[in-house]
Amino acid sequence: MSIKKIVIVGPESTGKTTLCRQLAAHYHSLYCPEYAREYLLTHGKSYEYDDLLTIAKAQLQQEDTCIQQLLGISANRTAAKSIHPYLFIDTDMYVMKVWCEFVFDQCHKWILDQITERRYDLYLLCKPDLPWVKDELREYPDLERRLKLYHYYKDLLVHQATPWAEISGNYEERLQQAIAATDALYRGRMAEQEM
């Protein structure tokens, strides 16, 4: 079975994790959580440039583990209980690139190499139009910086080949937009298989 990898990106507090969980539940599939949250909760909110490389490497290890889990689940399901071959990913190397460059004005070559090597099937870009929700790790409550980050992500997505969709509105609207984009990806995959 071919796994379709769908990445949710965008500034903090734009509903990325919620959307990943909702999509995984909707499609009876899995999502790959953002490793940075686990790392910072364990090691403290203060971080250095090299910590971002550690986080990036662990994020991709976690992604690979989720793919193997999804393949294992799919192999054990009966045809009557089929699982959609989607992995919803909360963060990828574009996020790590933006984080490195926004905070440290540079990016690790390893992260840039992974952007070139890794392949994804769809990006969902979350717009910062939800109210900002404070938590122990978030750094940018002001809309100006969140919009700056959003446009940084959008510029990256416009200049790469993977399909992407903008996600906005309230939580239910975001979910419906994401489902529509994911279903369009699935229809495209089925059309390719019929050719």
Buried (B, 14 or more C-beta within 10 A) or exposed (E): EEBBBBBBBBBBBBBBBBBBBBBBEBBEBBBBBBBBBBBBEEEEEEBEEEBBBBBBBBBBEBBEEBBEEBBEEBEEEEEEEEBBBBBBBBBBBBBBBBBBEBEBEEBBEEBBEBBEEBEBBBBBBBBBBBEBEEEEEEEBEEEEBBBBBBEBBBEBBEEEEEBBBBBBBEEEEBBEBBBEBBEEBBEEBEEEEEE
